[in-house]
Amino acid sequence: MSSEQHDGVFITCAVTGSGYTAHKSDKVPVTPEQIADSCIEAAKAGAAIVHIHVREDDGMPSRKVEKYEEVVERIRASDTDVVINLTAGMGGDLVLGSVEQPLPPSTDGTDMGGATDRVEHVRRAKPEICTLDCGTMNFGHGDYVMTNTPAMLEAMAAQMVETGVRIEIEAFDTGHLAHAKDLVARGIIPNPVMVQLCMGIPWGAPDDVNTFMAMRNNIPDDWTFSAFSISRNQMKYVSLAAMTGGNVRVGLEDNLWLDKGVLASNGDLVERAATILSAQGYNILGPAEVRENLQLAKPS
């Protein structure tokens, strides 16, 4: 589905993420059952793809394989037709010790895993899509660094391809997109290629229109792309991404609010995005069309 052949738009719902948001809204799903139910809700509201993180019972981020397996099993047991997309961004969390003594890293927040470890949940849960964060960046404040070295990315991508799972490239800045293009050119990431432009996250690409268009204009014509921004700009990016030939992402990973003072559910956010797209005359694609366009094999 080329960005030049814009016959329709699909909606991805990022249902929970790994940020410290569960204490801010009781609508953020935490347990595997809640996450699966939220995915089903999003699918019924019009999401073709659900993007999934898992959490510990206290709402903190987790990458326990059995939690991913439970979420996926619950969705599939419900007979809900939706494309399952698992994050593989966890396991690259580095928190330096301090500005004066960066080493050894802090044990509070550092979670560094090897390539095989970071892809194990993908291998076992067998989603249709998983994400590859194509770069390292200062993510927010303090001494935290989102760490993805070139060697790590190549090793993870090779294992994802071996499992038969389609890679969704996540690009948080222009250099990430350039690296992704190199991985594709060298055959490490196969066609058809899918990229998510992740805008507005400190300190990646800001979500102003000029920066977004610089990212969008560097996407090869035969790639499928989607884009999102966070917080108050989430719904603005529904229109912007679609208008520029892309697809859209909404969900509680990126924004907790439906309106000022009104907390959203994932279903609310997908329904709002679908309303915006329909009002602008877009055909909203379902999971079957996404599978055909991205050459995904629906699990039996």
N, C-alpha and C positions, 0 to 999 in steps of 0.2 A: 504494500500500500504506500506508494510514493507520496511525499508531501505535495507533489504537483497534481496528484489525482485525488482531489478532495471530495469524494462522493459522500462521505459521512464522517462522523466523529464518534469515537468511543470514549467512555468515561471510566477512569480508574478511581477506585476508592481506597485510600490509605487509611486503614481502620483504626490504628492505635499508635504506631511508632514506638520509640523508646525514650522519648523525652519525659521530663518530670511534670506530666500533665494530669495524671490520674487523681491527684489531690485537688486539682482545680475544677474538675467537673466529674460528677457521678455518672455521666454518660460515656466516659472513656472506658472501653472494655478492658478487662484485666485478666480474668481467668480464661483458659482455653474454651470453655463453654460460652462465655460472654463474647469472646472474639469471634468464634464461629457464628453465633447468633447475629452479631453485628455485620458479618460478611453476607449472611443470608438476607438480612434487612437491606443492605446496600444493593445487592443483586436485584431484589424485587423492586427497588426504586429506580433501577435503570443502569446500574454499573455493570459493565461487561467484564471488568477485571477487578479483583480485590488484592491489594498489596498488604502483606501480613508481617508484623513483628509479633513476638510473644513477650510476656511479662511474668515476673514473680508474683506471688499472691499479694505482696505488699505494694504492687504497682511499679516496682523497679524493673529496669530492662533485664531480659533473660535471653539466653541462646540455648536453652535445654532442648535437645532433639525431641524428647518425648512430648514436650509441649507443642512443638510444631506438628508432630505426627497426630496428636489428638485433635488439633484445630482442623487439619486437612481431612482427617477421617470423619469428623462431625459434619463438615460441609458436604462431603461426597455422600455420606449416608442420608443427608436430607434431600438428595436428588435435585438440588438447586443447580441450575446450569450457570456457571460462572467460571471464568479463567482464574486460576490460582497463581499468584505471584508472591514468592517468599523473598524477604530480604536476605542478602548474604553480606550485609554491611557490618554486622556485629563481629567482634573479635579483633578490631583494629583500633581499639581505644588506648591511647597513651596519654597519661597525665605525668608531666615532669615533676620532679621533687620540689623544686622552688626555682626562683629566678637566679639565685646565687649558687645553688647546688642542684642542678637538674637531674643528676644521676646519684643514686638509683632512682627510678621512677616511683611515684607515689603508689602505694597499694590501694589507695582509695580512688577507685574509678578506672585504674589501668586494667585492661582485659585484652591481652594480645594472644591470638591463636595462630597456629600454622594454617597453611592453605587447606590441607585435608580436613582439619578440624572445623574450619569455617564453612566448608561445603558439605559436611556430614549430614546436616538436616535436609539439604537438597537431595542428596543421594538416597536418603531413606524415605522422605515424604513424597518425593517425585511430583513436584508441582509442574505446571506447564511453563512457567517463567520464573527466573530468579534475577536478582539485581547484582550489578558489579559497579561499585563506586570507583570511577576511573581517576583517582588521584588522592593526594594527601593535602590537608588544609587545616588552618586554624579554624576551629569550629566553635564559635561563640567566644567565651571569655576565659580568663585564668590561664592555666598551663596545659589545657587539653588540646591534643592534636589528633585529628582523624587520620590514621596512618594506613596508606595503601601503596607500597613500593611497586615499581615496575615489575620486579621479579615475582612478587606476591600476586599481582593482578594477572600476569601471564599464567602462573600455575593454577590459580583459581579458575580462570577462564577455560583452561584446558580440561579441568575436571568437570566443570559445568557442561561443556560440549560432550564429554564422554558419557555423562548421564542422559543425554538427549534433551536437556532442558534449554529452552530459548533464553538467551541473555538479554536483560534490559540494562543497557548502559545508563548509569546515573552520572550526569555531568553537572558539577557545582560551579564550574568556572571555565573560562575559555581554554586554558591549558588542559583541562580534563577532556574536553571535546577533541583537542588536537591529539592527545594520547590515544583516545578511542579510535580515531581515524587511522592511526598507525597500527593499532592492534587488528583492525579490520583489513587493512592493506596487506598485512603479513599473514593473513589467514588464521589468526588466533581466535578472532570472533567471526563466526560464519554469517553469511546472508541467510534470510533477510535480517537486516539490522534494525534494532529498536533502541531509541535513546530518549531518556527523560531529562529535560532541562529543569534543574532544581534552582529556582531563583529566590533571592531575598534572604538567604540564610547567612548570618554573620560567620565568617568573613569570606564568603564566596561571591559569586556574581550578584550584584544588586539588581533589584527587580524594576529598575527604570526601563523605559521603552528602548532607549538607545543601546543599552547593554543587552537586553533581550534580543533585539534585532541583530546585533553582532553575533550572538550565539546562533540564532535561527538561520542566518544567512550563511553560516559555515557548515550547516548540515547537508551532506550529499543528497541529491534529488531522489535517490532510490532508497533512502532510509525512511522509516516511520518514526515520527517524533511526537512526543507529548510534552507538556510544560505545566508547571504550577508555581505559585508563590504562596507565601504563608500569611497567616493572620488576616488582617482586614483586606488584603489584596487578593485573597484566594479567588473570590468570585469575579473580580476584574480580569484575572488571568483565564477564566473560562472563555470569555469573549476574545481576549487577545490571542490565546493559543489557537482557537478555532479559526479566527479571521486570517491568521498567517499560515494556515495549512496544516495545523497540528491537531492533536487530541488533548484531552484535559484530565487533570487529576484534582480531586477534592478529598476531604476526609479529616477525621479528628487528629491524625498525625500532624497536620499542618495548621489547623485552625479549629478552635473550640466553639465559635460563635455563629449563630444563624443571623441574628440581628443584634443591635445594641442591647445588651442586658439579657439576651435570650440565648441560653446554651443550646447547642445543636446535638442531634444524633447523627450518625453516619447516613442514615436514611434521609434525614432532613437535608443534608448537604448535597447528596446525590440528586434528590428531587429538585432542589433549587437549581443545580447545574443543568439538569435536563430541561427545566422550564426555560432557562436562559437560551439554551441551544435551540429548542423547538421554536421559541418566539423569533429567532433569527433565521429560521428556515433550514436548519441542519437536520439531516437524517442521523438519528442516534443508532449506532451500530450495536448489535448484540454479541454475545460470546461466540456464536457460530461463525459470524462474519469475521470476527477478530482471529479466530483459529484459521480460517481459510487464508486471510491476508498475511498472517505471520507464520503460516505453515506449522501450526501447533497440532500435536496429536492428542486428542481428548482421551484421558485415561479411561480404561474399560472398567 
